[in-house]
Amino acid sequence: MDIQPPQRSRTARLLYAALAYTSLAIGLVAIVIPGLPTTEFILLAAWAATRSSPALSAWLENHKLFGPMIRNWRNGKVITRKAKLSATLSMLVCSVVMWLTLPHHWFIYAAIGGMVLVNLWIWSRPEQVAVTD
């Protein structure tokens, strides 16, 4: 029996496409802005693209930089050590810059706390695909 994916309405495909392209744009900007998470936005773009745009989905999966990240996530929720270190360094730099340059209001503590929690979650992910017998 051949199982076909569910057909989505035109409105749903347009909303998924808007989410995919917006997430991709934010992910691209995040490459150069410390503290803004690149990986999460690229993964969100890939997820939304599979529901809206086969062309964008294929482009992301075959991209030199984004493809391995997407494949690792889909094959066991893997985040490589290099990506973990990069994210940690980026969040650390952003936290120090915020601490040194902004008034110490509640939102600074909330932002730094959020980065700490995200960093803990990132380091809880496996670094390579589990090998099964």
N, CA, C and O atoms as a Tinker XYZ file with bonds, in Angstrom:
   532  protein
     1  N      0.845000   -1.175000    0.000000    73     2
     2  CA     0.000000    0.000000    0.000000    64     1     3
     3  C      0.889000    1.237000    0.000000    63     2     4     5
     4  O      1.799000    1.354000    0.821000    81     3
     5  N      0.630000    2.143000   -0.906000    73     3     6
     6  CA     1.402000    3.385000   -1.021000    64     5     7
     7  C      0.703000    4.480000   -0.218000    63     6     8     9
     8  O     -0.435000    4.853000   -0.505000    81     7
     9  N      1.410000    4.988000    0.795000    73     7    10
    10  CA     0.821000    6.032000    1.639000    64     9    11
    11  C      1.280000    7.392000    1.140000    63    10    12    13
    12  O      2.478000    7.662000    1.056000    81    11
    13  N      0.327000    8.238000    0.813000    73    11    14
    14  CA     0.617000    9.580000    0.319000    64    13    15
    15  C      0.582000   10.569000    1.483000    63    14    16    17
    16  O     -0.223000   10.415000    2.402000    81    15
    17  N      1.458000   11.591000    1.451000    73    15    18
    18  CA     1.385000   12.610000    2.503000    64    17    19
    19  C      0.065000   13.371000    2.406000    63    18    20    21
    20  O     -0.512000   13.480000    1.323000    81    19
    21  N     -0.411000   13.892000    3.524000    73    19    22
    22  CA    -1.698000   14.609000    3.482000    64    21    23
    23  C     -1.611000   15.848000    2.596000    63    22    24    25
    24  O     -0.598000   16.548000    2.574000    81    23
    25  N     -2.690000   16.099000    1.873000    73    23    26
    26  CA    -2.753000   17.291000    1.037000    64    25    27
    27  C     -3.088000   18.483000    1.931000    63    26    28    29
    28  O     -4.033000   18.445000    2.719000    81    27
    29  N     -2.297000   19.533000    1.791000    73    27    30
    30  CA    -2.529000   20.730000    2.592000    64    29    31
    31  C     -3.240000   21.772000    1.734000    63    30    32    33
    32  O     -3.059000   21.837000    0.518000    81    31
    33  N     -4.039000   22.567000    2.392000    73    31    34
    34  CA    -4.744000   23.621000    1.678000    64    33    35
    35  C     -3.737000   24.658000    1.183000    63    34    36    37
    36  O     -2.610000   24.731000    1.673000    81    35
    37  N     -4.151000   25.435000    0.229000    73    35    38
    38  CA    -3.296000   26.496000   -0.307000    64    37    39
    39  C     -2.897000   27.486000    0.794000    63    38    40    41
    40  O     -1.755000   27.941000    0.842000    81    39
    41  N     -3.845000   27.813000    1.672000    73    39    42
    42  CA    -3.559000   28.737000    2.773000    64    41    43
    43  C     -2.508000   28.155000    3.708000    63    42    44    45
    44  O     -1.588000   28.858000    4.125000    81    43
    45  N     -2.641000   26.867000    4.042000    73    43    46
    46  CA    -1.660000   26.225000    4.927000    64    45    47
    47  C     -0.276000   26.227000    4.284000    63    46    48    49
    48  O      0.717000   26.530000    4.946000    81    47
    49  N     -0.205000   25.889000    2.994000    73    47    50
    50  CA     1.096000   25.893000    2.298000    64    49    51
    51  C      1.711000   27.286000    2.284000    63    50    52    53
    52  O      2.920000   27.432000    2.460000    81    51
    53  N      0.885000   28.313000    2.074000    73    51    54
    54  CA     1.396000   29.689000    2.079000    64    53    55
    55  C      1.905000   30.087000    3.467000    63    54    56    57
    56  O      2.936000   30.750000    3.581000    81    55
    57  N      1.195000   29.689000    4.509000    73    55    58
    58  CA     1.640000   30.002000    5.871000    64    57    59
    59  C      2.934000   29.262000    6.213000    63    58    60    61
    60  O      3.841000   29.836000    6.816000    81    59
    61  N      3.015000   27.990000    5.826000    73    59    62
    62  CA     4.261000   27.248000    6.046000    64    61    63
    63  C      5.413000   27.868000    5.245000    63    62    64    65
    64  O      6.536000   27.964000    5.740000    81    63
    65  N      5.132000   28.281000    4.020000    73    63    66
    66  CA     6.173000   28.918000    3.204000    64    65    67
    67  C      6.634000   30.226000    3.828000    63    66    68    69
    68  O      7.831000   30.513000    3.856000    81    67
    69  N      5.699000   31.018000    4.326000    73    67    70
    70  CA     6.070000   32.276000    4.987000    64    69    71
    71  C      6.939000   31.999000    6.210000    63    70    72    73
    72  O      7.928000   32.692000    6.446000    81    71
    73  N      6.566000   30.989000    6.980000    73    71    74
    74  CA     7.372000   30.603000    8.140000    64    73    75
    75  C      8.755000   30.119000    7.709000    63    74    76    77
    76  O      9.757000   30.468000    8.334000    81    75
    77  N      8.813000   29.319000    6.649000    73    75    78
    78  CA    10.092000   28.791000    6.169000    64    77    79
    79  C     11.022000   29.914000    5.717000    63    78    80    81
    80  O     12.182000   29.961000    6.126000    81    79
    81  N     10.524000   30.810000    4.883000    73    79    82
    82  CA    11.378000   31.888000    4.363000    64    81    83
    83  C     11.746000   32.900000    5.449000    63    82    84    85
    84  O     12.862000   33.420000    5.458000    81    83
    85  N     10.816000   33.182000    6.363000    73    83    86
    86  CA    11.129000   34.097000    7.464000    64    85    87
    87  C     12.184000   33.484000    8.381000    63    86    88    89
    88  O     13.135000   34.160000    8.774000    81    87
    89  N     12.019000   32.218000    8.717000    73    87    90
    90  CA    13.002000   31.533000    9.570000    64    89    91
    91  C     14.359000   31.457000    8.897000    63    90    92    93
    92  O     15.387000   31.629000    9.553000    81    91
    93  N     14.378000   31.201000    7.594000    73    91    94
    94  CA    15.634000   31.161000    6.861000    64    93    95
    95  C     16.312000   32.531000    6.887000    63    94    96    97
    96  O     17.523000   32.625000    7.092000    81    95
    97  N     15.543000   33.573000    6.681000    73    95    98
    98  CA    16.111000   34.929000    6.705000    64    97    99
    99  C     16.706000   35.251000    8.075000    63    98   100   101
   100  O     17.811000   35.785000    8.167000    81    99
   101  N     15.974000   34.928000    9.128000    73    99   102
   102  CA    16.490000   35.179000   10.479000    64   101   103
   103  C     17.731000   34.331000   10.724000    63   102   104   105
   104  O     18.704000   34.811000   11.305000    81   103
   105  N     17.705000   33.084000   10.290000    73   103   106
   106  CA    18.870000   32.210000   10.444000    64   105   107
   107  C     20.093000   32.741000    9.726000    63   106   108   109
   108  O     21.209000   32.630000   10.235000    81   107
   109  N     19.898000   33.319000    8.546000    73   107   110
   110  CA    21.027000   33.894000    7.802000    64   109   111
   111  C     21.582000   35.124000    8.514000    63   110   112   113
   112  O     22.797000   35.304000    8.596000    81   111
   113  N     20.698000   35.961000    9.024000    73   111   114
   114  CA    21.132000   37.138000    9.787000    64   113   115
   115  C     21.864000   36.694000   11.053000    63   114   116   117
   116  O     22.843000   37.314000   11.468000    81   115
   117  N     21.370000   35.607000   11.662000    73   115   118
   118  CA    21.949000   35.116000   12.915000    64   117   119
   119  C     23.389000   34.633000   12.749000    63   118   120   121
   120  O     24.122000   34.536000   13.734000    81   119
   121  N     23.796000   34.337000   11.545000    73   119   122
   122  CA    25.178000   33.903000   11.315000    64   121   123
   123  C     26.148000   34.990000   11.741000    63   122   124   125
   124  O     27.239000   34.691000   12.228000    81   123
   125  N     25.764000   36.249000   11.564000    73   123   126
   126  CA    26.679000   37.352000   11.864000    64   125   127
   127  C     26.329000   38.128000   13.133000    63   126   128   129
   128  O     27.072000   39.027000   13.527000    81   127
   129  N     25.206000   37.793000   13.780000    73   127   130
   130  CA    24.813000   38.499000   15.004000    64   129   131
   131  C     24.972000   37.557000   16.191000    63   130   132   133
   132  O     24.238000   36.576000   16.310000    81   131
   133  N     25.924000   37.850000   17.068000    73   131   134
   134  CA    26.113000   36.976000   18.242000    64   133   135
   135  C     24.861000   36.948000   19.113000    63   134   136   137
   136  O     24.190000   37.963000   19.303000    81   135
   137  N     24.567000   35.774000   19.631000    73   135   138
   138  CA    23.436000   35.624000   20.534000    64   137   139
   139  C     22.149000   35.224000   19.853000    63   138   140   141
   140  O     21.249000   34.701000   20.510000    81   139
   141  N     22.030000   35.450000   18.558000    73   139   142
   142  CA    20.837000   35.048000   17.816000    64   141   143
   143  C     21.075000   33.626000   17.303000    63   142   144   145
   144  O     22.046000   33.395000   16.582000    81   143
   145  N     20.216000   32.674000   17.655000    73   143   146
   146  CA    20.489000   31.273000   17.311000    64   145   147
   147  C     20.272000   30.964000   15.831000    63   146   148   149
   148  O     19.174000   31.142000   15.304000    81   147
   149  N     21.311000   30.510000   15.181000    73   147   150
   150  CA    21.232000   30.151000   13.771000    64   149   151
   151  C     20.565000   28.794000   13.592000    63   150   152   153
   152  O     19.624000   28.654000   12.811000    81   151
   153  N     21.053000   27.805000   14.312000    73   151   154
   154  CA    20.617000   26.424000   14.121000    64   153   155
   155  C     19.110000   26.265000   14.261000    63   154   156   157
   156  O     18.473000   25.623000   13.427000    81   155
   157  N     18.545000   26.837000   15.298000    73   155   158
   158  CA    17.124000   26.665000   15.540000    64   157   159
   159  C     16.279000   27.226000   14.403000    63   158   160   161
   160  O     15.282000   26.623000   14.005000    81   159
   161  N     16.681000   28.385000   13.881000    73   159   162
   162  CA    15.909000   28.986000   12.783000    64   161   163
   163  C     16.068000   28.199000   11.482000    63   162   164   165
   164  O     15.118000   28.096000   10.706000    81   163
   165  N     17.243000   27.651000   11.239000    73   163   166
   166  CA    17.436000   26.834000   10.031000    64   165   167
   167  C     16.628000   25.547000   10.137000    63   166   168   169
   168  O     16.009000   25.123000    9.161000    81   167
   169  N     16.628000   24.924000   11.308000    73   167   170
   170  CA    15.827000   23.710000   11.497000    64   169   171
   171  C     14.335000   24.000000   11.354000    63   170   172   173
   172  O     13.601000   23.203000   10.771000    81   171
   173  N     13.887000   25.134000   11.882000    73   171   174
   174  CA    12.487000   25.525000   11.721000    64   173   175
   175  C     12.171000   25.775000   10.246000    63   174   176   177
   176  O     11.107000   25.387000    9.765000    81   175
   177  N     13.081000   26.413000    9.535000    73   175   178
   178  CA    12.891000   26.650000    8.098000    64   177   179
   179  C     12.790000   25.323000    7.342000    63   178   180   181
   180  O     11.943000   25.169000    6.462000    81   179
   181  N     13.651000   24.375000    7.688000    73   179   182
   182  CA    13.624000   23.062000    7.019000    64   181   183
   183  C     12.309000   22.339000    7.291000    63   182   184   185
   184  O     11.722000   21.743000    6.388000    81   183
   185  N     11.848000   22.395000    8.542000    73   183   186
   186  CA    10.586000   21.746000    8.892000    64   185   187
   187  C      9.423000   22.359000    8.110000    63   186   188   189
   188  O      8.604000   21.639000    7.539000    81   187
   189  N      9.357000   23.682000    8.088000    73   187   190
   190  CA     8.261000   24.355000    7.381000    64   189   191
   191  C      8.371000   24.148000    5.867000    63   190   192   193
   192  O      7.356000   24.036000    5.180000    81   191
   193  N      9.591000   24.098000    5.354000    73   191   194
   194  CA     9.779000   23.905000    3.910000    64   193   195
   195  C      9.292000   22.534000    3.460000    63   194   196   197
   196  O      8.776000   22.404000    2.350000    81   195
   197  N      9.443000   21.506000    4.300000    73   195   198
   198  CA     8.953000   20.173000    3.916000    64   197   199
   199  C      7.437000   20.159000    3.785000    63   198   200   201
   200  O      6.878000   19.269000    3.144000    81   199
   201  N      6.772000   21.129000    4.382000    73   199   202
   202  CA     5.319000   21.205000    4.328000    64   201   203
   203  C      4.805000   22.205000    3.289000    63   202   204   205
   204  O      3.596000   22.338000    3.097000    81   203
   205  N      5.720000   22.902000    2.626000    73   203   206
   206  CA     5.257000   23.945000    1.719000    64   205   207
   207  C      5.985000   23.999000    0.389000    63   206   208   209
   208  O      5.364000   24.238000   -0.646000    81   207
   209  N      7.295000   23.780000    0.401000    73   207   210
   210  CA     8.085000   24.020000   -0.803000    64   209   211
   211  C      9.136000   22.932000   -1.002000    63   210   212   213
   212  O     10.198000   22.970000   -0.381000    81   211
   213  N      8.843000   21.966000   -1.864000    73   211   214
   214  CA     9.842000   20.928000   -2.133000    64   213   215
   215  C     11.171000   21.503000   -2.642000    63   214   216   217
   216  O     12.237000   20.959000   -2.355000    81   215
   217  N     11.100000   22.599000   -3.395000    73   215   218
   218  CA    12.333000   23.202000   -3.919000    64   217   219
   219  C     13.181000   23.786000   -2.791000    63   218   220   221
   220  O     14.390000   23.556000   -2.755000    81   219
   221  N     12.573000   24.536000   -1.868000    73   219   222
   222  CA    13.315000   25.092000   -0.745000    64   221   223
   223  C     13.814000   23.980000    0.165000    63   222   224   225
   224  O     14.942000   24.041000    0.653000    81   223
   225  N     12.995000   22.970000    0.398000    73   223   226
   226  CA    13.396000   21.851000    1.234000    64   225   227
   227  C     14.630000   21.158000    0.655000    63   226   228   229
   228  O     15.581000   20.869000    1.380000    81   227
   229  N     14.612000   20.895000   -0.644000    73   227   230
   230  CA    15.753000   20.245000   -1.302000    64   229   231
   231  C     16.989000   21.144000   -1.242000    63   230   232   233
   232  O     18.096000   20.660000   -1.005000    81   231
   233  N     16.807000   22.444000   -1.456000    73   231   234
   234  CA    17.940000   23.371000   -1.407000    64   233   235
   235  C     18.581000   23.365000   -0.019000    63   234   236   237
   236  O     19.805000   23.313000    0.098000    81   235
   237  N     17.761000   23.419000    1.028000    73   235   238
   238  CA    18.288000   23.405000    2.391000    64   237   239
   239  C     19.011000   22.102000    2.697000    63   238   240   241
   240  O     20.103000   22.114000    3.264000    81   239
   241  N     18.405000   20.974000    2.322000    73   239   242
   242  CA    18.998000   19.671000    2.616000    64   241   243
   243  C     20.297000   19.436000    1.851000    63   242   244   245
   244  O     21.149000   18.672000    2.306000    81   243
   245  N     20.460000   20.076000    0.703000    73   243   246
   246  CA    21.674000   19.904000   -0.087000    64   245   247
   247  C     22.676000   21.047000    0.087000    63   246   248   249
   248  O     23.728000   21.051000   -0.553000    81   247
   249  N     22.360000   21.999000    0.936000    73   247   250
   250  CA    23.233000   23.148000    1.160000    64   249   251
   251  C     24.500000   22.705000    1.887000    63   250   252   253
   252  O     24.448000   21.854000    2.775000    81   251
   253  N     25.632000   23.284000    1.508000    73   251   254
   254  CA    26.926000   22.916000    2.083000    64   253   255
   255  C     26.966000   23.140000    3.594000    63   254   256   257
   256  O     27.495000   22.300000    4.323000    81   255
   257  N     26.425000   24.242000    4.069000    73   255   258
   258  CA    26.464000   24.572000    5.494000    64   257   259
   259  C     25.261000   24.005000    6.249000    63   258   260   261
   260  O     25.424000   23.443000    7.332000    81   259
   261  N     24.072000   24.142000    5.700000    73   259   262
   262  CA    22.854000   23.774000    6.416000    64   261   263
   263  C     22.496000   22.295000    6.290000    63   262   264   265
   264  O     21.901000   21.729000    7.207000    81   263
   265  N     22.843000   21.669000    5.183000    73   263   266
   266  CA    22.477000   20.267000    4.943000    64   265   267
   267  C     22.916000   19.315000    6.042000    63   266   268   269
   268  O     22.091000   18.562000    6.559000    81   267
   269  N     24.204000   19.324000    6.419000    73   267   270
   270  CA    24.637000   18.405000    7.484000    64   269   271
   271  C     23.905000   18.644000    8.806000    63   270   272   273
   272  O     23.572000   17.693000    9.514000    81   271
   273  N     23.656000   19.898000    9.135000    73   271   274
   274  CA    22.945000   20.244000   10.366000    64   273   275
   275  C     21.536000   19.643000   10.345000    63   274   276   277
   276  O     21.089000   19.073000   11.340000    81   275
   277  N     20.851000   19.768000    9.231000    73   275   278
   278  CA    19.488000   19.253000    9.101000    64   277   279
   279  C     19.494000   17.722000    9.145000    63   278   280   281
   280  O     18.678000   17.117000    9.840000    81   279
   281  N     20.409000   17.103000    8.408000    73   279   282
   282  CA    20.493000   15.636000    8.421000    64   281   283
   283  C     20.821000   15.114000    9.816000    63   282   284   285
   284  O     20.233000   14.127000   10.258000    81   283
   285  N     21.758000   15.767000   10.520000    73   283   286
   286  CA    22.097000   15.339000   11.882000    64   285   287
   287  C     20.881000   15.404000   12.789000    63   286   288   289
   288  O     20.645000   14.493000   13.583000    81   287
   289  N     20.111000   16.475000   12.675000    73   287   290
   290  CA    18.934000   16.624000   13.524000    64   289   291
   291  C     17.899000   15.555000   13.212000    63   290   292   293
   292  O     17.307000   14.973000   14.121000    81   291
   293  N     17.682000   15.297000   11.937000    73   291   294
   294  CA    16.680000   14.310000   11.539000    64   293   295
   295  C     17.111000   12.882000   11.872000    63   294   296   297
   296  O     16.264000   12.000000   12.011000    81   295
   297  N     18.404000   12.649000   11.999000    73   295   298
   298  CA    18.924000   11.310000   12.292000    64   297   299
   299  C     19.367000   11.188000   13.738000    63   298   300   301
   300  O     20.487000   10.751000   14.000000    81   299
   301  N     18.529000   11.557000   14.667000    73   299   302
   302  CA    18.844000   11.326000   16.067000    64   301   303
   303  C     18.983000   12.580000   16.907000    63   302   304   305
   304  O     19.532000   12.522000   18.007000    81   303
   305  N     18.499000   13.716000   16.415000    73   303   306
   306  CA    18.561000   14.977000   17.176000    64   305   307
   307  C     19.996000   15.297000   17.607000    63   306   308   309
   308  O     20.244000   15.703000   18.742000    81   307
   309  N     20.928000   15.106000   16.677000    73   307   310
   310  CA    22.358000   15.291000   16.940000    64   309   311
   311  C     22.769000   16.745000   16.724000    63   310   312   313
   312  O     22.380000   17.377000   15.742000    81   311
   313  N     23.566000   17.263000   17.665000    73   311   314
   314  CA    24.218000   18.562000   17.511000    64   313   315
   315  C     25.706000   18.313000   17.694000    63   314   316   317
   316  O     26.121000   17.826000   18.746000    81   315
   317  N     26.508000   18.634000   16.704000    73   315   318
   318  CA    27.936000   18.340000   16.750000    64   317   319
   319  C     28.643000   19.160000   17.826000    63   318   320   321
   320  O     28.156000   20.208000   18.248000    81   319
   321  N     29.778000   18.671000   18.252000    73   319   322
   322  CA    30.574000   19.379000   19.272000    64   321   323
   323  C     30.942000   20.769000   18.766000    63   322   324   325
   324  O     30.886000   21.736000   19.525000    81   323
   325  N     31.319000   20.882000   17.489000    73   323   326
   326  CA    31.681000   22.187000   16.920000    64   325   327
   327  C     30.510000   23.165000   17.022000    63   326   328   329
   328  O     30.701000   24.327000   17.382000    81   327
   329  N     29.309000   22.703000   16.707000    73   327   330
   330  CA    28.119000   23.563000   16.792000    64   329   331
   331  C     27.831000   23.944000   18.237000    63   330   332   333
   332  O     27.440000   25.078000   18.515000    81   331
   333  N     28.023000   23.002000   19.159000    73   331   334
   334  CA    27.808000   23.297000   20.578000    64   333   335
   335  C     28.789000   24.358000   21.064000    63   334   336   337
   336  O     28.401000   25.307000   21.746000    81   335
   337  N     30.053000   24.193000   20.712000    73   335   338
   338  CA    31.059000   25.169000   21.129000    64   337   339
   339  C     30.791000   26.542000   20.526000    63   338   340   341
   340  O     30.931000   27.565000   21.196000    81   339
   341  N     30.405000   26.553000   19.261000    73   339   342
   342  CA    30.094000   27.816000   18.591000    64   341   343
   343  C     28.910000   28.512000   19.261000    63   342   344   345
   344  O     28.950000   29.720000   19.493000    81   343
   345  N     27.867000   27.759000   19.570000    73   343   346
   346  CA    26.693000   28.333000   20.232000    64   345   347
   347  C     27.048000   28.852000   21.621000    63   346   348   349
   348  O     26.611000   29.932000   22.018000    81   347
   349  N     27.839000   28.080000   22.356000    73   347   350
   350  CA    28.241000   28.488000   23.704000    64   349   351
   351  C     29.052000   29.773000   23.656000    63   350   352   353
   352  O     28.802000   30.697000   24.430000    81   351
   353  N     30.015000   29.835000   22.760000    73   351   354
   354  CA    30.847000   31.035000   22.636000    64   353   355
   355  C     30.007000   32.240000   22.231000    63   354   356   357
   356  O     30.181000   33.332000   22.772000    81   355
   357  N     29.100000   32.044000   21.286000    73   355   358
   358  CA    28.234000   33.129000   20.825000    64   357   359
   359  C     27.371000   33.659000   21.972000    63   358   360   361
   360  O     27.244000   34.870000   22.154000    81   359
   361  N     26.784000   32.746000   22.739000    73   359   362
   362  CA    25.938000   33.175000   23.859000    64   361   363
   363  C     26.763000   33.840000   24.957000    63   362   364   365
   364  O     26.309000   34.795000   25.587000    81   363
   365  N     27.964000   33.341000   25.183000    73   363   366
   366  CA    28.836000   33.944000   26.192000    64   365   367
   367  C     29.216000   35.372000   25.809000    63   366   368   369
   368  O     29.158000   36.279000   26.639000    81   367
   369  N     29.604000   35.564000   24.555000    73   367   370
   370  CA    29.958000   36.904000   24.073000    64   369   371
   371  C     28.759000   37.838000   24.192000    63   370   372   373
   372  O     28.889000   38.965000   24.670000    81   371
   373  N     27.608000   37.376000   23.761000    73   371   374
   374  CA    26.392000   38.199000   23.837000    64   373   375
   375  C     26.057000   38.556000   25.280000    63   374   376   377
   376  O     25.699000   39.698000   25.568000    81   375
   377  N     26.171000   37.591000   26.187000    73   375   378
   378  CA    25.886000   37.853000   27.597000    64   377   379
   379  C     26.827000   38.896000   28.180000    63   378   380   381
   380  O     26.394000   39.803000   28.891000    81   379
   381  N     28.114000   38.767000   27.879000    73   379   382
   382  CA    29.099000   39.723000   28.402000    64   381   383
   383  C     28.840000   41.115000   27.834000    63   382   384   385
   384  O     28.893000   42.101000   28.569000    81   383
   385  N     28.562000   41.206000   26.540000    73   383   386
   386  CA    28.283000   42.507000   25.924000    64   385   387
   387  C     27.039000   43.134000   26.562000    63   386   388   389
   388  O     27.043000   44.322000   26.888000    81   387
   389  N     25.986000   42.350000   26.740000    73   387   390
   390  CA    24.778000   42.887000   27.380000    64   389   391
   391  C     25.075000   43.327000   28.803000    63   390   392   393
   392  O     24.644000   44.402000   29.218000    81   391
   393  N     25.803000   42.516000   29.556000    73   391   394
   394  CA    26.121000   42.819000   30.947000    64   393   395
   395  C     26.919000   44.113000   31.073000    63   394   396   397
   396  O     26.704000   44.902000   31.993000    81   395
   397  N     27.852000   44.320000   30.125000    73   395   398
   398  CA    28.732000   45.489000   30.211000    64   397   399
   399  C     28.135000   46.762000   29.619000    63   398   400   401
   400  O     28.557000   47.860000   29.981000    81   399
   401  N     27.166000   46.636000   28.720000    73   399   402
   402  CA    26.700000   47.820000   27.997000    64   401   403
   403  C     25.272000   48.248000   28.296000    63   402   404   405
   404  O     24.904000   49.386000   28.004000    81   403
   405  N     24.471000   47.383000   28.860000    73   403   406
   406  CA    23.057000   47.715000   29.084000    64   405   407
   407  C     22.773000   47.884000   30.576000    63   406   408   409
   408  O     23.438000   47.280000   31.418000    81   407
   409  N     21.780000   48.712000   30.891000    73   407   410
   410  CA    21.387000   48.830000   32.297000    64   409   411
   411  C     20.903000   47.468000   32.815000    63   410   412   413
   412  O     20.280000   46.705000   32.077000    81   411
   413  N     21.185000   47.182000   34.047000    73   411   414
   414  CA    20.844000   45.878000   34.612000    64   413   415
   415  C     19.393000   45.855000   35.082000    63   414   416   417
   416  O     19.100000   45.999000   36.269000    81   415
   417  N     18.500000   45.670000   34.120000    73   415   418
   418  CA    17.078000   45.520000   34.402000    64   417   419
   419  C     16.725000   44.043000   34.308000    63   418   420   421
   420  O     17.547000   43.218000   33.907000    81   419
   421  N     15.504000   43.725000   34.679000    73   419   422
   422  CA    15.068000   42.331000   34.713000    64   421   423
   423  C     15.240000   41.619000   33.381000    63   422   424   425
   424  O     15.549000   40.428000   33.357000    81   423
   425  N     15.046000   42.324000   32.271000    73   423   426
   426  CA    15.109000   41.655000   30.971000    64   425   427
   427  C     16.523000   41.187000   30.628000    63   426   428   429
   428  O     16.682000   40.223000   29.878000    81   427
   429  N     17.542000   41.842000   31.155000    73   427   430
   430  CA    18.921000   41.393000   30.947000    64   429   431
   431  C     19.120000   40.046000   31.644000    63   430   432   433
   432  O     19.686000   39.115000   31.069000    81   431
   433  N     18.653000   39.956000   32.878000    73   431   434
   434  CA    18.770000   38.702000   33.624000    64   433   435
   435  C     17.940000   37.599000   32.951000    63   434   436   437
   436  O     18.364000   36.444000   32.897000    81   435
   437  N     16.776000   37.956000   32.448000    73   435   438
   438  CA    15.935000   36.974000   31.763000    64   437   439
   439  C     16.616000   36.480000   30.476000    63   438   440   441
   440  O     16.603000   35.283000   30.189000    81   439
   441  N     17.197000   37.383000   29.717000    73   439   442
   442  CA    17.876000   36.991000   28.483000    64   441   443
   443  C     19.070000   36.089000   28.770000    63   442   444   445
   444  O     19.258000   35.069000   28.108000    81   443
   445  N     19.869000   36.464000   29.749000    73   443   446
   446  CA    21.037000   35.641000   30.101000    64   445   447
   447  C     20.572000   34.292000   30.661000    63   446   448   449
   448  O     21.149000   33.253000   30.342000    81   447
   449  N     19.535000   34.313000   31.489000    73   447   450
   450  CA    18.981000   33.051000   31.997000    64   449   451
   451  C     18.472000   32.158000   30.877000    63   450   452   453
   452  O     18.674000   30.944000   30.900000    81   451
   453  N     17.812000   32.762000   29.899000    73   451   454
   454  CA    17.340000   31.997000   28.743000    64   453   455
   455  C     18.490000   31.382000   27.967000    63   454   456   457
   456  O     18.408000   30.234000   27.529000    81   455
   457  N     19.567000   32.149000   27.796000    73   455   458
   458  CA    20.730000   31.610000   27.087000    64   457   459
   459  C     21.361000   30.464000   27.865000    63   458   460   461
   460  O     21.813000   29.487000   27.269000    81   459
   461  N     21.397000   30.573000   29.189000    73   459   462
   462  CA    21.940000   29.482000   30.013000    64   461   463
   463  C     21.098000   28.222000   29.831000    63   462   464   465
   464  O     21.642000   27.131000   29.656000    81   463
   465  N     19.773000   28.366000   29.872000    73   463   466
   466  CA    18.896000   27.209000   29.705000    64   465   467
   467  C     19.039000   26.580000   28.314000    63   466   468   469
   468  O     19.106000   25.357000   28.190000    81   467
   469  N     19.086000   27.403000   27.284000    73   467   470
   470  CA    19.264000   26.883000   25.926000    64   469   471
   471  C     20.610000   26.176000   25.816000    63   470   472   473
   472  O     20.712000   25.118000   25.196000    81   471
   473  N     21.637000   26.763000   26.418000    73   471   474
   474  CA    22.959000   26.155000   26.362000    64   473   475
   475  C     22.971000   24.796000   27.062000    63   474   476   477
   476  O     23.573000   23.846000   26.562000    81   475
   477  N     22.311000   24.700000   28.212000    73   475   478
   478  CA    22.216000   23.413000   28.896000    64   477   479
   479  C     21.497000   22.384000   28.031000    63   478   480   481
   480  O     21.913000   21.228000   27.957000    81   479
   481  N     20.415000   22.808000   27.376000    73   479   482
   482  CA    19.684000   21.889000   26.497000    64   481   483
   483  C     20.559000   21.450000   25.331000    63   482   484   485
   484  O     20.581000   20.267000   24.989000    81   483
   485  N     21.283000   22.387000   24.714000    73   483   486
   486  CA    22.156000   22.053000   23.581000    64   485   487
   487  C     23.174000   20.993000   23.990000    63   486   488   489
   488  O     23.398000   20.027000   23.260000    81   487
   489  N     23.790000   21.176000   25.158000    73   487   490
   490  CA    24.815000   20.226000   25.601000    64   489   491
   491  C     24.213000   18.892000   26.033000    63   490   492   493
   492  O     24.952000   17.923000   26.209000    81   491
   493  N     22.895000   18.814000   26.209000    73   491   494
   494  CA    22.259000   17.543000   26.555000    64   493   495
   495  C     22.004000   16.673000   25.320000    63   494   496   497
   496  O     21.683000   15.492000   25.452000    81   495
   497  N     22.144000   17.247000   24.127000    73   495   498
   498  CA    21.899000   16.519000   22.885000    64   497   499
   499  C     23.110000   15.651000   22.537000    63   498   500   501
   500  O     24.240000   16.003000   22.876000    81   499
   501  N     22.881000   14.520000   21.862000    73   499   502
   502  CA    24.016000   13.687000   21.445000    64   501   503
   503  C     24.875000   14.401000   20.400000    63   502   504   505
   504  O     24.403000   15.292000   19.694000    81   503
   505  N     26.156000   13.991000   20.313000    73   503   506
   506  CA    27.091000   14.605000   19.368000    64   505   507
   507  C     27.301000   13.780000   18.109000    63   506   508   509
   508  O     27.898000   14.255000   17.142000    81   507
   509  N     26.822000   12.570000   18.119000    73   507   510
   510  CA    26.897000   11.745000   16.908000    64   509   511
   511  C     25.727000   10.781000   16.889000    63   510   512   513
   512  O     25.119000   10.490000   17.919000    81   511
   513  N     25.426000   10.298000   15.706000    73   511   514
   514  CA    24.306000    9.378000   15.538000    64   513   515
   515  C     24.628000    8.080000   16.250000    63   514   516   517
   516  O     25.716000    7.527000   16.088000    81   515
   517  N     23.682000    7.595000   17.036000    73   515   518
   518  CA    23.881000    6.342000   17.759000    64   517   519
   519  C     23.982000    5.185000   16.762000    63   518   520   521
   520  O     23.208000    5.109000   15.807000    81   519
   521  N     24.927000    4.302000   16.990000    73   519   522
   522  CA    25.126000    3.147000   16.142000    64   521   523
   523  C     24.315000    1.987000   16.718000    63   522   524   525
   524  O     24.435000    1.657000   17.897000    81   523
   525  N     23.494000    1.379000   15.873000    73   523   526
   526  CA    22.693000    0.234000   16.319000    64   525   527
   527  C     23.213000   -1.020000   15.654000    63   526   528   529
   528  O     23.781000   -0.974000   14.563000    81   527
   529  N     23.010000   -2.156000   16.335000    73   527   530
   530  CA    23.482000   -3.434000   15.796000    64   529   531
   531  C     22.576000   -3.976000   14.749000    63   530   532
   532  O     22.839000   -5.046000   14.199000    81   531
